[in-house]
Every structure is written in C-alpha cells, then in structure tokens.
Amino acid sequence: MRLAWGPQDEAFRAELVAFLDEHTPPEARAGADFMGEYSGDEIVPQWLRDWQATLFDHGWMIPGYPPELGGRNCTPVQTLIYLETMAERRVPRSGHFPGYAIVTPSLLEYGDDAQRALAPAAARGDTVWCIGMSEPDAGSDLAGLKTRAELRGDHFVVNGQKVWTSYAQIADKCFCYVRTDPAAPKHKGISVLIIDMDSPGIEVRPLTHITRKADFAEVFFTDVVVPRENLVGPLNGGWAITQGSLAHERAGLWVEGVARFEQTVGALVELARRTGRDRDPVARRRIAAAYELATSLRALGYKGFASYAQGSSAPEHSYMKLATSEAGKAAFELGMELCGAYGAVTDPDRGQEAGRWVTSFFVSFANTIAGGSSEIQRNIVAQRVLGLPRG
Ligand SMILES: Cc1cc2nc3c(=O)[nH]c(=O)nc-3n(C[C@H](O)[C@H](O)[C@H](O)COP(=O)(O)OP(=O)(O)OC[C@H]3O[C@@H](n4cnc5c(N)ncnc54)[C@H](O)[C@@H]3O)c2cc1C
C-alpha cells in the first residue's frame, strides 16, 4: 500500500500553496474564529467577495470544474488536496456557499441553456443566491412544503413562506422549491423556480442568531409573478433536484469539518496549559479522547475517499457530518468548562478568552441542524449504512 501523494499531485499542491502565499488577503490570513465567522457587521464582507472572484479567475474556486467555471479540470485526489490545504490554512472560498455549492451544480445538471449560463456568475459569487427549501412546517420533512406556485399561461404566481433562508437579505436570486401540483403525492408535486429577489410581492424579514448576527431570514411571497422560463427541470420534477451538490467535491466535504475539529482540539490543549487545567486528570482524559476522535475521523474520511476514488460507494461519509458537528459542539463546551466560572460569559471585558469558546459553542448548534439535523443523519446511518428497519 502506498501512503503518499504522487509527483503530479505534489506539483498541484505546490502551485496552490504558491498561489495562496501570494494572493491570500490579509483579512483571511488573520483567520476566522473557531466557527469560521469573521468579525464585522457585514453579512459578506467586500474583501471576501473580491477573494471569491480572485479564486475563480485563477481557476482555484472549484478546481474540478473547467476554467470557464472557475476551475482547472483537476482529479478527485487533487480536489482532496485542495480542500485539505484550504482547511489547514483556514482560508475561506466564499462568504455565501449556496451559489457555488448548490445552485451552480444544480443549474449545470438540470438547467436549460439560458439557466446554465447563470452558473459562472453563481460560482464566482457575482450573483448571490439563497435556497428556499425550509418552511415553518417543512424542514426535515421537506416534501411537506406548501409554498404554492400556480401556472397561469406564461407565468407562475407564487404564494407562501420560507424560513431560515440563509443570505436572503443580500440575495439577488432564490432557488426556490414550490408546490405546483397539490393533488399529487407530496414528493411528486414539487418544482424548482428561479425567483428574482427584487420581484414585487417578496418580503424579507431577517432573523437574528443568539450571537446577534442576522444572516438568515423569513421570506414571504404574495402573488409573486415568475416567468415560466424560470422553471428549472421538468414541471413537478423538483424532488430529484433536492440532492444537487458538487459530485467531485462530495467525497472531500468532510475535510473542513475534521480540520476545524482538529484545530479546536489544538486550541483546547493550549487553553488547558494556560489555565493550569493540564494537570487535571479529568480534563486531560477528555482532551485526549477528543484528540483520539479527531484522528479516527480523519482516518475514516480517508477510508471513504479511497473507496470513492476506486469507484465504490462511501457509506462512511454519511457519518462524517453528524460526527464532526456533534464533536465540535462537545469540544466548545469543554473549552467553556476549562475557562472556569466566566467561561459562559460573552461580554469581552469579563468573558474568558473574549467569549470565544461560548460564542463558538452557540454557533456550533447550527451545524448540527443545517443541511439535515443530527437526528435525521442518525436515521440515515441506521437505515442506509447499518441496514436497520425504519423506526
Ligand atoms: C444555520 C442554518 C442555516 C440554514 N439555511 C437554510 C437555507 O439557506 N435554506 C433553507 O431552506 N433552510 C435552511 N436551514 C433550515 C434547515 O434545513 C432546517 O432547520 C432543518 O432541515 C431542520 O428542519 P426544522 O428546523 O424545520 O426542524 P424539524 O424538521 O421541525 O425538526 C425538529 C426536531 O425534530 C427532529 N426530527 C424531525 N424529524 C425527525 C425524524 N424523522 N426522526 C427523528 N427526529 C426528527 C429534528 O432532528 C429536530 O431536532 C438552515 C438552518 C440553519 C440552522
């Protein structure tokens, strides 16, 4: 067994490292906090928008894509190297993921020519997209969505409500899941529409996180007129599009979660040393257990990647999102405990480490919910990986 990268892959890494050394903006070098959040009030700071465009223009935005889509046609192994290098350096690719990570591949796979032409601007970040899936009564059970789109000749009329819509307040367009056939079984009556966010009848009400950031929103649609040509894929064929994601990145999506968890474990070790808790046997054991978990997760990630690269499925990966998000939450909680009595205080004057651990602890809950909650992930592991019957 060869446990090393080949010369072409090392050359790819060297080119990436040279590019990052030269071009990474100072704001990104300064580093995000643990959860990848940058300070400041802007939802997506201008420097981060410029950085995404720079990555795209140099073929480093989505390296597995061709140059006209911000890539360089690289192999899956090189994509893994790319994702690892970006995560190790904690360099972000974008401040708004839906456009490049979800909308771009979906448009390329399901869109007509005019819709595919929207993909480069989505990947470069010139157009900001939001995803309208969740509704007040449809989250985990997405197929229960009720936002209604009625086809009237050459246009649809949309009425309903979305919630938890990330970036809705700055988005140019919404990739919106709507019910077009209320009489059909629920998975079969859903379609996808591209909706311009400045259309009359759209109201966006920002929702504020516990950290005081407001980067998602409720979106209300009242008699919103959408041209028929904005339908993506077949009418009532929207369910197939829900799975849209970057196929060549899917096998490496665990990398960022694992790298972030490893960085948190490293910070726990430093914190224990600073606070003198490194001599506390219980704290030592818990940090060691976190380290062991991080190492196991990385090994499991590579195992799954190796299966994928050889053309097999990688069931391990259904576990990675669940494992890294839950492990991160537990690690931040441990950090708060190591800080002592002020560990749960966010006030920068009183909070230990300027509230860094508690703030990250708050933010870490989002990762256990967004993109499928931990309970739903456990159901998937139970049924699809372990072959257990539906509960
Ligand atoms: C930071 C963040 C960003 C988000 N961004 C977007 C976005 O851009 N666009 C968008 O459309 N949505 C977005 N969401 C919404 C997200 O997809 C939903 O919150 C998620 O799917 C859960 O749905 P829900 O909140 O309606 O909870 P529910 O589905 O109502 O679940 C409530 C609780 O019940 C549990 N549960 C539900 N069903 C089962 C089951 N079958 N078995 C066991 N337990 C179950 C859940 O795990 C959860 O604990 C975002 C969420 C977060 C936190």
The ligand as an ORCA input file, in Angstrom:
! r2SCAN-3c Opt
* xyz 0 1
  C     -27.678     27.996     10.193
  C     -28.797     27.433      9.385
  C     -28.919     27.788      8.054
  C     -29.978     27.296      7.297
  N     -30.082     27.713      5.983
  C     -31.135     27.295      5.246
  C     -31.313     27.760      3.914
  O     -30.492     28.535      3.390
  N     -32.396     27.366      3.224
  C     -33.316     26.500      3.759
  O     -34.266     26.164      3.070
  N     -33.186     26.044      5.022
  C     -32.117     26.421      5.783
  N     -31.975     25.980      7.075
  C     -33.025     25.148      7.643
  C     -32.621     23.704      7.902
  O     -32.519     22.999      6.700
  C     -33.710     23.110      8.835
  O     -33.609     23.814     10.066
  C     -33.504     21.642      9.068
  O     -33.762     20.914      7.897
  C     -34.426     21.142     10.197
  O     -35.745     21.490      9.937
  P     -36.648     22.253     11.015
  O     -35.849     23.406     11.570
  O     -37.961     22.542     10.399
  O     -36.816     21.235     12.207
  P     -37.884     19.985     12.270
  O     -37.811     19.209     10.990
  O     -39.204     20.571     12.667
  O     -37.271     19.156     13.428
  C     -37.417     19.492     14.807
  C     -36.693     18.449     15.627
  O     -37.253     17.150     15.373
  C     -36.252     16.247     14.921
  N     -36.822     15.371     13.890
  C     -37.569     15.731     12.822
  N     -37.909     14.646     12.092
  C     -37.366     13.567     12.714
  C     -37.350     12.165     12.442
  N     -37.956     11.655     11.358
  N     -36.676     11.349     13.305
  C     -36.038     11.850     14.399
  N     -36.025     13.196     14.716
  C     -36.669     14.022     13.882
  C     -35.173     17.133     14.307
  O     -33.912     16.495     14.303
  C     -35.208     18.333     15.245
  O     -34.450     18.077     16.404
  C     -30.929     26.423      7.867
  C     -30.801     26.060      9.209
  C     -29.759     26.557      9.967
  C     -29.643     26.142     11.396
*
